[in-house]
Amino acid sequence: MRSSARGRSAERTAPLSRRIRAIYIHSPFCRRRCSYCDFAIAILRTRDDVEQYLRGLSLELHQTGRLLEPRTVYVGGGTPSRLAPTDLREFFRRIDDHLERRSILEYTVEANPEDVTSERADVLVEAGVTRVSLGVQSLDPTTLAKLGRRHTPDQARTAIHVLRRAGIRSINVDLIFAVPGQSLTDLATDVERFISCSTDHVSAYNLTYEERTPLHSLELLGRVNKQDSDDELAAFRLVRERLDEAGFAAYEVSNFAKPGHRSLHNLTYWNNAEYLGVGPSAVSCVGHVRWKNEPDLARWFAALRAGRPPIVEAESLSPERMLGESVALGLRTTRGVLRARVERRARASIDPDRLERLTAMGLIEFAGPRIRLTERGLEIADCVAAELI
Ligand code: SF4
């Protein structure tokens, strides 16, 4: 359902009377676009961009009209670490005015290795950040160049060291695999390098070719060759096996953690629970309503300055859609889906015939009240979810 401007503010105001336990804050700035990235970013050009962003953030948080009491806060982007240390300090000060700090169990900030300095790391620790997610992607210079990343492997290792020394409790590193020209031996070497960095969590994704990205254009021109699905599957298996042996337990299809280091915030998404997004392009989902903020920084700010919610689209999710999304997301986790809970929240039921068929095919199994993927199902998780719903 597309909403009218009037409908949008009504839809948003009502759900915000509820207690939201997960807050996402989008910081849009990047130095330039990486070859594979289709996120909503803004290239940081002038001081005015930062001023607008910080003022807008205060206005949007003020619009919520209450002190927020989240269990988790996640600052993503873009690249939050692009903000200069003084701006980063100001960013946290503005957020702090609207958050009950004592309720926060996990406070994550995304960073790029080339931005991590002792000064920025100290600002993060002072602000109460407990977890940093580093966009490492690879520790091989050739692969980094193919991805259009600006940092070197040494900068990534140094960033991890600097964050640890500053006192960051939990460090995630992102890893991309199935990069054009990357053999299984290359990937195995890369995974070993990641393991030797002694981090707490790894998010590992195969490279995707999103429309309107430089990488997608190169693929269309035949200048890069996408790996075929068998090669991608072999790469996925290699990553899972080796991380598992090294003590990183898989708890979601693409996420691996040492004991005590699962991402509580991302579990909110996979459990299809409620969250509030703040900042340009941020998405929120409260009750059965999902809305998205204006992605353009100037338009987002203009809406806020005019006293309007900066929302570009809002939709009311039907029970079937809610159920489908809960199942698709929950099946990605190793614990699977608590059937009664997703059916109650969606106010709809999973089709028993489909359950029976997928069980007979050995793709899903029952574990008490939960439905989860088998090892075989895990490798085609998206297909199984689509078939189930
Ligand atoms: S740093 Fe991250 S958000 Fe920015 S362009 Fe690269 S991949 Fe996209």
Residues whose N, C-alpha, C, O or C-beta is under 5 A from the ligand:
A	BS01	SF4	C30 R32 R33 C34 C37 F39 G77 G78 T79
